[in-house]
């Protein structure tokens, strides 16, 4: 029995921190930060360490399971039995219903695998279906739509140059906890502190005094009103002659239209909507515009609201109008060392709205349809209704809005195959659950988020431990199904000979090694070529590569006139609707979600180190709002929206701006995970609607922030005082 140390990197969030994993007889016993990693430099968070709990979790699914009764009742079967039956039923469905009957949902964890989405896509293209859905509609599709409308491309997206800016304005993001998103930067805390240390400012605008806001300057705002705030910033910039007119003249179209539009958004006119004092907004706008280098950064808070795309356009416009786009210390377009911008466009990854859902006509983002459309796409009484569904690392009954409506739709399926680590609430309704590997059990190459790095970086890893039980990599499952259904591989024929000549495995991991060999040819200034083996053996902690980001604007803009379109007609109409929208009557508070520091979506709630027995879900309310409703700390309250209702204990905190409440997401487990179930709680997304008429109009975002609610003291007996996660 000998302990060994392996170098790898985390694949839980976009930071991709370097890790040192200690193993004993193929078991993970400890996970620590890798101090040699040039990007994360010894940083990791509690979630990375908690992966040891997930790895050894007795509730993990380690053999194929077949439904044998009611929801959640399964029996173990062999891989041969499972794959043979699934392949036979897929073949029969293709013959009787055709490819239109097939759908797939990709969850968040698969985003951090270099192989899963690629092979899932190849499998579905072989079927003849393009109905692949993703949770991007609960995440970042609004930002991608905004970039598409403004710049004519959805990727690459502008990244806030946090290492060089003098003024960082954060709207609806909490990077101290999230470690950045649409920004792959593990040392983000150092970057934020560095801004202040060199005399700059970090200002956080949020309904909640977040972990980030507590460490820097804070400006409270009413949830869902960020659009008014940002357009007022633009009003001050234009009215006081602070716009970069030379930049606007050279790179943009529609400056005069935008100037006229924002005249109505005076700080005085928007103060009643946002709660932001007019004078504070004016001073902020002036200071931002006069800073030598400044940038606005927003994230899920600005995406998952009623006018999310228009809000994301507005935050981009603040960067554009002040001339802080495509410049050091402002917003820089990301650049992948693996794929050129032209290749991304050719592959369709730079596109938005190229395809639509069948029932409501909701747009795709990066080729993936919105998950909130699934209930309608399944339950519609039409020949093209989805009747065969694959869910991959996804739990939409908790993570998508109005999960109960989707649960009812899942009952209509002829075949539901879940590929997952657990019997999640969604997988519990499947016909088969196929066990997948954790990221510690597979080789990988950090490629999916390479375009999101301010400091381009390359790292490859071998598997740290062999797969537990009978778990298989997702790509292998799709490959095995393809062999049974069509007698063929999903590997591109054009690549097979190249892999054979290079002596590389005929697999997606072999393709990754081919990418590494071509690295220098793609990143023109990179000084070295690598084979995968060289990178893993000689540079296990990864290497920084040179890929200049500044001065690329002219070559990136995708509109036919080569300009930034400041006020697209669709966005102008959204601003008109936003101005006229007074909200529904009878709902006097606005509910936001919140990211908890020791949690990640729903799938890490079974880890003992993250879910101690005393941890409970509470809704956060400002003491004055609670007093007006007769609510004391620890009381049980009912939260009602137009869509649903939940009952939870309340925690009183002055971290909330008055008029807002906050409820974390990802709770309310009823699956096959004991600790998660024991934590109880409710899913906050019960309060959000998945009906097309209730979604954000331009990107089909689920409205998870700024939900109109009312909160009242419940008839349920009051709970004792419960600790939050802060």
C-alpha positions as CSV (number, residue, x, y, z in Angstrom):
1,X,0.0,0.0,0.0
2,X,1.8,3.1,-1.3
3,X,0.6,6.6,-1.5
4,X,1.0,8.4,-4.8
5,X,0.5,12.0,-5.9
6,X,-1.0,12.9,-9.3
7,X,-1.3,16.3,-10.9
8,X,-4.5,17.2,-12.5
9,X,-7.0,20.1,-12.7
10,X,-10.5,20.7,-11.3
11,X,-13.5,20.4,-13.6
12,X,-16.3,21.7,-11.4
13,X,-16.3,25.3,-12.6
14,X,-14.7,27.6,-15.1
15,X,-11.6,28.4,-12.9
16,X,-10.1,24.9,-13.7
17,X,-7.7,25.2,-10.7
18,X,-4.6,22.9,-10.6
19,X,-4.8,20.1,-8.1
20,X,-2.5,17.6,-6.5
21,X,-4.4,14.4,-5.7
22,X,-3.1,11.8,-3.3
23,X,-4.2,8.2,-3.9
24,X,-3.8,5.0,-2.1
25,X,-4.5,1.7,-4.0
26,X,-6.5,3.6,-6.6
27,X,-8.6,5.4,-4.0
28,X,-8.6,9.2,-3.6
29,X,-7.7,10.1,-0.1
30,X,-6.8,13.8,-0.3
31,X,-7.0,16.7,-2.8
32,X,-4.9,19.8,-2.4
33,X,-4.0,22.8,-4.6
34,X,-1.1,22.5,-7.1
35,X,1.3,25.3,-6.3
36,X,3.2,24.7,-9.6
37,X,0.2,25.4,-11.8
38,X,1.0,28.7,-13.5
39,X,-2.6,29.8,-13.7
40,X,-4.0,28.9,-10.3
41,X,-0.7,29.1,-8.4
42,X,-1.8,27.2,-5.4
43,X,-5.4,28.3,-5.2
44,X,-8.4,25.9,-4.9
45,X,-11.8,26.1,-3.2
46,X,-13.7,23.8,-0.9
47,X,-15.6,22.2,-3.8
48,X,-12.4,20.9,-5.4
49,X,-11.4,19.3,-2.1
50,X,-14.9,17.9,-1.7
51,X,-14.5,15.9,-4.9
52,X,-12.9,13.2,-2.8
53,X,-16.3,12.8,-1.1
54,X,-18.1,12.5,-4.5
55,X,-15.5,10.0,-5.7
56,X,-16.1,7.6,-2.8
57,X,-19.8,8.4,-2.3
58,X,-21.7,5.2,-1.4
59,X,-24.8,6.6,-3.2
60,X,-22.9,6.8,-6.6
61,X,-24.4,4.7,-9.4
62,X,-21.7,2.2,-10.3
63,X,-23.6,-0.3,-12.5
64,X,-26.3,0.2,-15.1
65,X,-29.7,0.4,-13.6
66,X,-33.1,-0.5,-15.3
67,X,-36.4,0.8,-14.1
68,X,-38.4,-2.0,-12.6
69,X,-41.4,-0.3,-11.0
70,X,-42.4,3.2,-9.8
71,X,-40.3,6.3,-10.0
72,X,-37.0,5.6,-8.3
73,X,-37.3,1.8,-8.4
74,X,-34.4,0.2,-10.3
75,X,-32.6,-3.1,-10.6
76,X,-28.9,-3.6,-11.7
77,X,-28.3,-5.0,-15.1
78,X,-25.2,-5.7,-17.2
79,X,-23.9,-3.2,-19.7
80,X,-24.7,-5.7,-22.5
81,X,-28.3,-6.0,-21.4
82,X,-28.7,-2.2,-21.0
83,X,-27.1,-1.2,-24.3
84,X,-28.8,-4.0,-26.3
85,X,-32.2,-2.9,-25.1
86,X,-31.6,0.8,-25.5
87,X,-30.2,0.2,-29.0
88,X,-33.2,-1.9,-30.0
89,X,-35.6,0.7,-28.8
90,X,-33.8,3.5,-30.5
91,X,-33.8,1.5,-33.7
92,X,-37.5,0.9,-33.4
93,X,-38.3,4.5,-32.6
94,X,-36.3,5.6,-35.7
95,X,-38.3,3.2,-37.8
96,X,-41.7,4.2,-36.5
97,X,-41.4,7.8,-35.4
98,X,-38.2,9.1,-37.2
99,X,-35.5,11.3,-35.9
100,X,-37.9,14.1,-34.9
101,X,-38.8,12.0,-31.9
102,X,-35.4,12.3,-30.3
103,X,-34.1,14.9,-27.8
104,X,-31.2,15.3,-25.6
105,X,-30.5,17.5,-22.6
106,X,-26.9,18.3,-21.6
107,X,-26.3,19.5,-18.1
108,X,-23.7,21.8,-16.6
109,X,-21.0,19.2,-15.6
110,X,-20.6,18.0,-19.1
111,X,-19.4,21.5,-20.1
112,X,-16.1,20.8,-18.4
113,X,-15.4,17.6,-20.4
114,X,-13.6,17.9,-23.7
115,X,-15.3,14.7,-25.0
116,X,-18.9,14.5,-23.8
117,X,-20.7,17.1,-25.8
118,X,-18.7,16.4,-28.9
119,X,-19.6,12.7,-28.9
120,X,-23.2,13.3,-27.8
121,X,-23.5,15.7,-30.8
122,X,-22.0,13.1,-33.2
123,X,-24.5,10.5,-31.9
124,X,-27.5,12.7,-32.4
125,X,-26.3,13.8,-35.9
126,X,-26.1,10.2,-36.8
127,X,-29.7,9.8,-35.6
128,X,-30.6,12.8,-37.7
129,X,-31.8,14.9,-34.9
130,X,-30.7,18.4,-34.0
131,X,-32.9,18.7,-30.9
132,X,-30.1,19.0,-28.3
133,X,-31.0,21.2,-25.3
134,X,-28.8,22.7,-22.6
135,X,-29.1,24.6,-19.3
136,X,-27.6,27.7,-21.0
137,X,-31.2,29.1,-20.8
138,X,-30.6,29.2,-17.0
139,X,-27.1,30.6,-17.4
140,X,-25.5,32.7,-20.1
141,X,-27.5,32.6,-23.3
142,X,-28.6,36.3,-22.9
143,X,-24.9,37.4,-22.9
144,X,-24.3,35.4,-26.1
145,X,-27.4,36.8,-27.7
146,X,-26.2,40.4,-26.8
147,X,-22.8,39.8,-28.3
148,X,-24.4,38.4,-31.5
149,X,-26.7,41.4,-31.8
150,X,-24.0,44.0,-31.1
151,X,-20.9,42.5,-32.7
152,X,-22.4,40.0,-35.2
153,X,-20.7,37.1,-33.4
154,X,-21.7,35.2,-30.3
155,X,-18.1,34.1,-29.6
156,X,-15.4,35.0,-28.9
157,X,-16.9,37.2,-26.1
158,X,-15.3,40.3,-24.5
159,X,-13.7,39.5,-21.2
160,X,-13.1,42.1,-18.4
161,X,-9.3,42.7,-18.2
162,X,-9.3,42.5,-14.4
163,X,-5.5,42.4,-14.3
164,X,-5.0,45.8,-15.8
165,X,-8.2,47.9,-15.3
166,X,-8.4,50.9,-13.0
167,X,-12.2,50.7,-12.5
168,X,-14.2,47.4,-12.4
169,X,-18.0,47.8,-12.3
170,X,-19.6,44.5,-11.3
171,X,-23.3,44.2,-12.0
172,X,-25.2,41.0,-11.0
173,X,-22.1,38.9,-10.4
174,X,-20.3,37.6,-7.3
175,X,-16.8,36.5,-8.5
176,X,-15.4,36.3,-5.0
177,X,-17.6,33.2,-4.6
178,X,-18.1,32.0,-8.2
179,X,-14.4,32.6,-9.1
180,X,-15.5,34.2,-12.3
181,X,-17.7,33.0,-15.1
182,X,-17.4,33.7,-18.8
183,X,-14.0,34.5,-17.4
184,X,-11.6,31.6,-16.7
185,X,-9.4,33.1,-14.1
186,X,-8.6,31.1,-10.9
187,X,-6.7,33.9,-9.3
188,X,-9.6,36.3,-9.6
189,X,-9.5,37.3,-6.0
190,X,-5.9,38.5,-6.4
191,X,-6.9,40.4,-9.5
192,X,-9.7,42.2,-7.7
193,X,-7.5,43.1,-4.7
194,X,-4.8,44.3,-7.1
195,X,-7.1,46.9,-8.7
196,X,-7.6,48.6,-5.3
197,X,-3.9,48.2,-4.3
198,X,-2.8,50.2,-7.3
199,X,-5.3,53.0,-6.6
200,X,-8.3,51.8,-8.7
201,X,-11.9,50.9,-7.7
202,X,-14.1,47.9,-7.6
203,X,-17.8,48.7,-7.4
204,X,-20.5,46.1,-7.0
205,X,-24.1,46.8,-7.9
206,X,-26.4,44.0,-6.6
207,X,-29.7,43.5,-4.7
208,X,-27.6,41.7,-2.1
209,X,-24.4,42.7,-0.3
210,X,-22.6,39.7,-1.7
211,X,-19.3,38.2,-0.6
212,X,-17.7,40.4,-3.3
213,X,-19.6,43.5,-2.3
214,X,-18.5,43.1,1.4
215,X,-14.9,43.4,0.3
216,X,-15.2,46.4,-2.1
217,X,-17.6,49.3,-2.7
218,X,-21.3,48.4,-2.8
219,X,-24.4,50.0,-4.3
220,X,-27.7,48.3,-3.6
221,X,-30.4,48.0,-6.4
222,X,-33.8,46.6,-6.8
223,X,-33.7,43.2,-8.5
224,X,-34.5,43.2,-12.2
225,X,-33.9,46.9,-12.8
226,X,-30.3,46.7,-14.0
227,X,-31.3,47.9,-17.4
228,X,-32.6,51.2,-16.1
229,X,-29.4,51.6,-14.1
230,X,-27.1,51.0,-17.1
231,X,-29.1,53.2,-19.5
232,X,-28.9,56.0,-16.9
233,X,-25.1,55.5,-16.8
234,X,-25.1,56.0,-20.6
235,X,-27.4,59.0,-20.2
236,X,-24.8,60.8,-18.0
237,X,-21.9,59.8,-20.2
238,X,-23.6,61.3,-23.3
239,X,-25.1,64.3,-21.6
240,X,-21.8,65.3,-20.0
241,X,-19.6,64.8,-23.1
242,X,-17.8,61.8,-21.7
243,X,-18.3,59.4,-24.6
244,X,-15.3,58.4,-26.8
245,X,-16.6,60.0,-30.0
246,X,-13.6,58.9,-32.0
247,X,-14.2,55.3,-31.2
248,X,-17.9,55.6,-31.9
249,X,-17.2,57.2,-35.3
250,X,-14.7,54.5,-36.3
251,X,-16.3,51.3,-35.1
252,X,-20.1,51.8,-34.5
253,X,-23.4,52.4,-36.2
254,X,-26.4,53.9,-34.5
255,X,-24.7,56.2,-32.0
256,X,-27.2,59.0,-32.6
257,X,-30.1,56.7,-32.1
258,X,-28.6,55.4,-28.8
259,X,-28.0,59.0,-27.7
260,X,-31.6,59.9,-28.3
261,X,-32.9,56.8,-26.6
262,X,-31.0,57.3,-23.3
263,X,-32.1,61.0,-23.0
264,X,-35.3,59.7,-21.2
265,X,-33.2,57.6,-18.7
266,X,-32.2,60.4,-16.4
267,X,-30.8,59.3,-13.0
268,X,-33.8,61.1,-11.5
269,X,-36.3,59.3,-13.7
270,X,-34.8,55.8,-12.9
271,X,-34.2,56.3,-9.2
272,X,-37.7,55.3,-8.2
273,X,-37.4,52.1,-10.3
274,X,-33.9,51.0,-9.2
275,X,-33.6,52.5,-5.7
276,X,-30.1,53.9,-6.7
277,X,-29.9,57.5,-5.7
278,X,-29.5,59.9,-8.6
279,X,-26.5,61.6,-7.3
280,X,-24.7,58.3,-6.5
281,X,-25.4,57.1,-10.1
282,X,-24.1,60.4,-11.6
283,X,-20.9,60.3,-9.7
284,X,-20.3,56.7,-10.5
285,X,-20.9,57.3,-14.3
286,X,-18.5,60.2,-14.3
287,X,-15.8,58.4,-12.4
288,X,-16.1,55.3,-14.7
289,X,-15.9,57.4,-17.9
290,X,-13.0,59.4,-16.6
291,X,-11.0,56.4,-15.5
292,X,-8.0,55.7,-17.8
293,X,-9.1,52.1,-18.1
294,X,-12.5,50.8,-17.0
295,X,-14.8,47.9,-17.7
296,X,-18.3,46.6,-16.8
297,X,-18.7,42.9,-15.9
298,X,-22.0,41.2,-15.4
299,X,-23.0,37.5,-15.1
300,X,-26.0,35.3,-14.2
301,X,-27.7,38.1,-12.3
302,X,-28.0,40.2,-15.4
303,X,-28.7,37.2,-17.7
304,X,-31.5,35.5,-15.8
305,X,-34.0,38.3,-15.6
306,X,-37.0,39.4,-17.6
307,X,-35.0,41.7,-20.0
308,X,-31.7,39.8,-19.8
309,X,-30.5,40.3,-23.3
310,X,-31.3,44.0,-23.4
311,X,-29.5,44.4,-20.0
312,X,-26.4,42.6,-21.4
313,X,-26.5,44.8,-24.4
314,X,-26.5,47.8,-22.1
315,X,-23.6,46.6,-20.0
316,X,-21.6,46.1,-23.2
317,X,-22.6,49.5,-24.5
318,X,-21.1,51.2,-21.4
319,X,-17.7,49.6,-22.4
320,X,-18.2,50.5,-26.1
321,X,-19.3,54.1,-25.6
322,X,-16.4,54.9,-23.3
323,X,-13.9,53.4,-25.7
324,X,-13.0,50.5,-23.3
325,X,-13.6,47.7,-25.8
326,X,-10.6,45.9,-27.3
327,X,-8.1,47.7,-25.2
328,X,-5.9,46.7,-22.3
329,X,-7.7,47.3,-18.9
330,X,-11.1,47.3,-20.7
331,X,-12.9,44.4,-22.3
332,X,-10.8,42.1,-24.5
333,X,-12.1,39.4,-26.9
334,X,-11.0,36.0,-25.8
335,X,-8.8,33.8,-27.9
336,X,-8.4,30.0,-28.0
337,X,-4.9,28.5,-28.6
338,X,-6.7,25.5,-30.2
339,X,-9.3,26.9,-32.6
340,X,-9.0,30.1,-34.6
341,X,-11.9,32.5,-34.7
342,X,-12.6,31.4,-38.3
343,X,-12.8,27.8,-37.2
344,X,-15.3,28.6,-34.5
345,X,-17.5,30.4,-37.1
346,X,-17.2,27.4,-39.5
347,X,-18.3,25.0,-36.8
348,X,-21.3,27.1,-35.9
349,X,-20.1,27.9,-32.4
350,X,-20.1,31.6,-33.0
351,X,-23.8,31.6,-34.0
352,X,-27.0,32.5,-32.1
353,X,-30.6,31.8,-33.2
354,X,-29.7,29.6,-36.1
355,X,-32.3,27.0,-35.0
356,X,-35.6,27.2,-33.1
357,X,-37.6,24.9,-30.9
358,X,-40.6,23.3,-32.7
359,X,-43.4,24.4,-30.4
360,X,-42.6,28.0,-29.3
361,X,-39.8,28.9,-31.7
362,X,-37.3,29.6,-29.0
363,X,-33.7,30.2,-30.3
364,X,-30.6,28.2,-29.8
365,X,-27.3,29.5,-28.4
366,X,-24.0,28.0,-29.7
367,X,-26.1,25.3,-31.4
368,X,-28.0,24.2,-28.2
369,X,-31.7,24.7,-27.6
370,X,-33.1,26.1,-24.3
371,X,-33.9,23.5,-21.6
372,X,-37.0,25.4,-20.5
373,X,-38.6,24.3,-23.8
374,X,-38.5,20.6,-23.0
375,X,-41.9,20.3,-21.2
376,X,-43.7,21.7,-24.3
377,X,-41.5,19.8,-26.8
378,X,-42.5,16.5,-25.1
379,X,-46.1,17.1,-24.2
380,X,-47.3,18.8,-27.4
381,X,-49.8,16.7,-29.3
382,X,-48.0,16.5,-32.6
383,X,-46.1,13.9,-34.7
384,X,-42.8,15.6,-33.9
385,X,-43.2,15.5,-30.2
386,X,-40.1,14.2,-28.4
387,X,-40.6,10.6,-27.3
388,X,-37.0,9.4,-26.7
389,X,-34.9,11.5,-24.4
390,X,-31.3,11.3,-23.2
391,X,-30.3,13.4,-20.2
392,X,-26.6,13.7,-19.6
393,X,-25.3,15.1,-16.3
394,X,-28.5,17.1,-15.9
395,X,-31.2,17.4,-13.3
396,X,-33.8,19.8,-14.8
397,X,-36.5,18.8,-12.2
398,X,-34.4,20.9,-9.8
399,X,-32.3,23.2,-12.1
400,X,-34.9,24.3,-14.6
401,X,-38.0,26.4,-13.9
402,X,-41.3,24.8,-12.9
403,X,-39.9,21.3,-12.6
404,X,-43.2,19.7,-11.8
405,X,-44.5,20.6,-15.2
406,X,-41.5,18.9,-16.8
407,X,-41.9,15.9,-14.5
408,X,-45.4,15.4,-15.9
409,X,-44.1,15.6,-19.4
410,X,-41.4,13.0,-18.7
411,X,-44.1,10.4,-18.0
412,X,-45.1,10.7,-21.7
413,X,-41.7,9.4,-23.0
414,X,-41.3,6.0,-24.7
415,X,-37.7,5.9,-23.6
416,X,-35.6,8.0,-21.2
417,X,-31.9,7.2,-20.7
418,X,-30.0,9.1,-18.0
419,X,-26.3,9.2,-17.9
420,X,-25.3,10.3,-14.5
421,X,-23.4,9.8,-11.2
422,X,-26.5,9.6,-9.1
423,X,-30.2,8.6,-9.1
424,X,-31.1,12.3,-9.3
425,X,-34.6,13.6,-9.2
426,X,-34.7,13.5,-13.0
427,X,-32.8,10.2,-13.4
428,X,-35.3,8.6,-11.0
429,X,-37.9,8.9,-13.8
430,X,-35.7,7.3,-16.4
431,X,-36.0,3.8,-17.9
432,X,-32.2,3.4,-17.6
433,X,-29.5,5.1,-15.6
434,X,-26.0,4.5,-17.1
435,X,-23.1,5.2,-14.7
436,X,-20.6,7.8,-15.9
437,X,-17.1,8.5,-14.6
438,X,-16.1,11.4,-12.5
439,X,-13.5,13.8,-14.0
440,X,-10.9,12.1,-11.7
441,X,-11.4,8.9,-13.7
442,X,-10.8,10.2,-17.2
443,X,-8.0,11.9,-19.2
444,X,-8.8,15.4,-20.5
445,X,-7.6,18.5,-22.2
446,X,-8.8,22.0,-21.0
447,X,-10.2,23.1,-24.3
448,X,-13.9,24.1,-23.8
449,X,-13.1,27.3,-21.9
450,X,-9.8,28.1,-23.5
451,X,-11.4,31.1,-25.2
452,X,-12.4,32.6,-21.9
453,X,-8.9,33.1,-20.5
454,X,-7.2,36.4,-20.2
455,X,-3.9,34.5,-19.8
456,X,-4.2,31.7,-22.4
457,X,-3.1,28.4,-20.8
458,X,-2.9,24.7,-21.8
459,X,-3.1,21.7,-19.5
460,X,-3.7,18.0,-20.3
461,X,-4.2,15.3,-17.7
462,X,-4.3,11.6,-17.5
463,X,-6.9,9.8,-15.4
464,X,-6.0,10.0,-11.7
465,X,-7.7,6.8,-10.7
466,X,-9.4,4.0,-12.8
467,X,-13.2,4.2,-13.1
468,X,-15.1,3.0,-10.0
469,X,-17.3,0.0,-10.4
470,X,-18.6,-0.3,-14.0
471,X,-18.6,3.4,-14.7
472,X,-17.8,4.5,-18.3
473,X,-16.9,7.8,-19.9
474,X,-19.9,9.3,-21.7
475,X,-18.2,9.2,-25.1
476,X,-17.7,5.5,-24.7
477,X,-21.4,5.0,-24.1
478,X,-22.4,6.8,-27.2
479,X,-19.7,5.0,-29.2
480,X,-21.0,1.6,-28.0
481,X,-24.6,2.5,-28.8
482,X,-23.5,3.6,-32.3
483,X,-21.8,0.3,-32.9
484,X,-24.9,-1.6,-31.9
485,X,-27.3,0.6,-33.9
486,X,-25.4,1.3,-37.1
487,X,-22.3,-1.0,-36.8
488,X,-20.0,2.1,-37.1
489,X,-17.9,4.4,-35.1
490,X,-18.7,8.1,-34.4
491,X,-15.1,9.0,-35.0
492,X,-14.8,11.3,-38.1
493,X,-13.6,9.3,-41.0
494,X,-11.2,12.0,-42.1
495,X,-9.5,11.8,-38.7
496,X,-9.1,8.1,-38.5
497,X,-6.1,7.9,-40.9
498,X,-4.4,10.9,-39.2
499,X,-4.8,9.2,-35.8
500,X,-3.4,5.9,-37.2
501,X,-0.4,7.6,-38.8
502,X,0.3,9.4,-35.5
503,X,0.0,6.2,-33.5
504,X,-2.7,7.8,-31.4
505,X,-5.9,6.1,-29.9
506,X,-9.0,6.1,-32.2
507,X,-10.9,8.1,-29.6
508,X,-11.7,11.7,-28.7
509,X,-8.6,11.7,-26.5
510,X,-6.6,10.9,-29.6
511,X,-8.2,13.9,-31.3
512,X,-7.2,16.0,-28.4
513,X,-3.6,14.9,-28.8
514,X,-3.8,15.9,-32.5
515,X,-4.9,19.3,-31.4
516,X,-1.9,19.7,-29.2
517,X,0.4,18.8,-32.0
518,X,-1.1,21.6,-34.1
519,X,-1.0,24.1,-31.2
520,X,1.8,26.2,-32.5
521,X,0.1,26.6,-35.9
522,X,-3.1,27.9,-34.3
523,X,-1.7,30.2,-31.7
524,X,0.7,32.0,-34.0
525,X,3.0,33.3,-31.3
526,X,3.2,30.1,-29.2
527,X,6.8,29.0,-29.1
528,X,6.5,25.2,-28.7
529,X,4.7,22.3,-30.1
530,X,3.6,19.5,-27.8
531,X,2.4,16.0,-28.1
532,X,-0.1,15.0,-25.5
533,X,2.4,12.7,-23.8
534,X,5.0,15.5,-23.6
535,X,2.6,17.9,-22.1
536,X,1.3,15.4,-19.5
537,X,4.8,14.2,-18.6
538,X,7.0,17.3,-19.0
539,X,4.4,19.9,-18.0
540,X,1.8,18.2,-15.8
541,X,0.8,21.5,-14.3
542,X,0.3,23.1,-17.7
543,X,1.9,25.9,-19.5
544,X,1.0,29.5,-20.4
545,X,1.0,30.3,-24.1
546,X,1.3,33.6,-25.9
547,X,-1.9,34.7,-27.7
548,X,-2.3,38.5,-27.7
549,X,-5.8,39.6,-27.1
550,X,-5.7,43.4,-27.8
551,X,-6.3,45.1,-31.1
552,X,-8.4,42.4,-32.8
553,X,-11.7,44.2,-33.1
554,X,-11.8,45.0,-36.8
555,X,-11.1,41.4,-37.7
556,X,-13.8,40.0,-35.5
557,X,-16.9,42.0,-36.1
558,X,-19.4,39.9,-38.0
559,X,-22.0,42.3,-39.3
560,X,-21.9,42.9,-43.1
561,X,-20.9,46.6,-42.6
562,X,-18.0,45.6,-40.2
563,X,-19.4,47.8,-37.4
564,X,-20.8,47.4,-33.9
565,X,-24.6,47.8,-34.1
566,X,-25.4,49.9,-30.9
567,X,-29.2,49.7,-31.0
568,X,-30.6,46.7,-32.9
569,X,-34.3,46.9,-33.5
570,X,-35.0,43.9,-31.3
571,X,-33.2,45.6,-28.4
572,X,-34.9,49.0,-28.9
573,X,-38.3,47.2,-28.6
574,X,-37.2,45.5,-25.4
575,X,-36.2,48.8,-23.9
576,X,-39.7,50.2,-24.9
577,X,-41.3,47.2,-23.1
578,X,-39.1,47.5,-20.1
579,X,-40.0,51.2,-19.7
580,X,-43.7,50.5,-19.9
581,X,-43.5,47.4,-17.5
582,X,-44.8,48.3,-14.0
583,X,-44.9,44.6,-12.9
584,X,-47.8,42.5,-11.7
585,X,-49.9,43.7,-8.8
586,X,-50.1,41.8,-5.5
587,X,-46.4,40.8,-5.5
588,X,-44.5,43.4,-3.4
589,X,-41.0,41.8,-3.2
590,X,-38.5,40.7,-5.9
591,X,-36.8,37.3,-5.4
592,X,-33.2,36.6,-6.5
593,X,-31.2,33.4,-6.5
594,X,-27.8,33.3,-4.8
595,X,-24.7,31.2,-5.2
596,X,-23.6,29.7,-1.9
597,X,-19.8,29.5,-1.3
598,X,-19.9,25.9,-0.3
599,X,-22.2,24.6,-2.9
600,X,-22.5,24.0,-6.6
601,X,-25.8,23.7,-8.3
602,X,-27.6,20.5,-7.1
603,X,-25.1,17.7,-7.7
604,X,-22.7,18.4,-4.8
605,X,-25.3,18.3,-2.0
606,X,-24.4,14.7,-1.1
607,X,-20.8,15.5,-0.1
608,X,-20.3,15.5,3.7
609,X,-17.7,18.2,3.6
610,X,-20.1,20.6,1.8
611,X,-23.4,19.4,3.4
612,X,-22.9,19.1,7.2
613,X,-25.9,17.8,9.1
614,X,-26.8,21.2,10.4
615,X,-26.9,23.0,7.1
616,X,-30.4,24.2,6.0
617,X,-32.0,26.2,3.3
618,X,-33.4,29.6,4.3
619,X,-34.8,32.6,2.5
620,X,-32.9,35.9,3.3
621,X,-35.1,38.9,4.0
622,X,-34.2,42.5,5.1
623,X,-35.2,43.0,8.8
624,X,-37.5,45.9,7.9
625,X,-39.3,44.0,5.2
626,X,-39.7,41.1,7.7
627,X,-41.0,43.4,10.5
628,X,-43.7,44.8,8.2
629,X,-44.9,41.2,7.6
630,X,-44.7,40.1,11.2
631,X,-41.8,37.7,10.5
632,X,-39.1,37.0,13.0
633,X,-35.7,35.4,12.4
634,X,-36.2,31.6,12.0
635,X,-40.0,31.8,11.3
636,X,-41.4,29.6,8.6
637,X,-42.7,31.6,5.7
638,X,-44.7,31.0,2.5
639,X,-43.2,32.4,-0.7
640,X,-45.7,32.8,-3.6
641,X,-45.2,33.7,-7.2
642,X,-47.6,33.6,-10.1
643,X,-46.2,30.2,-10.9
644,X,-45.8,28.4,-7.6
645,X,-45.3,28.5,-3.9
646,X,-42.7,27.1,-1.4
647,X,-42.4,27.1,2.4
648,X,-39.0,27.7,4.0
649,X,-37.5,29.2,7.2
650,X,-36.5,32.9,7.0
651,X,-33.1,34.4,7.9
652,X,-33.1,38.2,8.5
653,X,-30.1,40.0,7.2
654,X,-29.3,43.6,6.3
655,X,-27.2,42.2,3.4
656,X,-30.4,42.4,1.3
657,X,-31.5,45.8,-0.1
658,X,-35.1,46.5,0.9
659,X,-37.7,45.1,-1.4
660,X,-35.6,42.1,-2.3
661,X,-35.4,38.5,-1.0
662,X,-32.8,35.8,-1.8
663,X,-33.3,32.0,-2.0
664,X,-30.4,29.7,-3.0
665,X,-31.1,27.2,-5.8
666,X,-30.4,23.5,-6.1
667,X,-32.2,22.3,-3.0
668,X,-35.3,20.1,-2.5
669,X,-33.8,16.6,-3.2
670,X,-36.0,13.5,-3.4
671,X,-33.7,11.2,-5.3
672,X,-31.3,8.4,-4.5
673,X,-28.8,10.5,-2.4
674,X,-29.3,10.1,1.3
675,X,-27.5,13.2,2.7
676,X,-29.0,15.5,0.0
677,X,-32.5,14.2,0.8
678,X,-32.0,14.6,4.6
679,X,-31.1,18.3,4.1
680,X,-34.7,18.8,2.9
681,X,-35.4,22.3,1.6
682,X,-37.2,23.2,-1.6
683,X,-36.2,24.0,-5.2
684,X,-36.4,27.8,-5.7
685,X,-37.2,27.2,-9.4
686,X,-40.7,26.1,-8.4
687,X,-41.3,29.9,-8.3
688,X,-40.1,30.4,-11.9
689,X,-42.2,29.7,-15.1
690,X,-41.2,27.6,-18.1
691,X,-44.1,28.8,-20.2
692,X,-43.0,30.5,-23.4
693,X,-44.9,33.7,-22.7
694,X,-43.1,34.1,-19.3
695,X,-39.5,33.7,-20.7
696,X,-37.1,36.5,-21.6
697,X,-38.0,37.3,-25.2
698,X,-34.8,37.5,-27.1
699,X,-32.7,34.6,-25.7
700,X,-35.5,32.5,-24.1
701,X,-33.8,32.9,-20.7
702,X,-35.6,31.5,-17.7
703,X,-36.4,34.4,-15.3
704,X,-34.7,33.3,-12.1
705,X,-33.9,36.7,-10.8
706,X,-36.3,39.6,-10.0
707,X,-39.2,37.2,-9.7
708,X,-42.2,39.1,-8.3
709,X,-43.2,37.3,-5.0
710,X,-45.1,37.9,-1.8
711,X,-43.8,36.5,1.5
712,X,-46.1,35.9,4.4
713,X,-45.8,34.2,7.8
714,X,-46.7,30.6,7.3
715,X,-49.3,28.5,9.2
716,X,-46.6,25.8,9.5
717,X,-45.1,25.9,13.0
718,X,-42.1,28.2,13.3
719,X,-38.7,26.5,12.9
720,X,-35.9,27.0,15.3
721,X,-33.1,29.4,14.3
722,X,-31.2,27.9,11.4
723,X,-27.7,28.7,10.2
724,X,-27.3,29.9,6.7
725,X,-24.2,29.3,4.5
726,X,-22.6,32.6,5.0
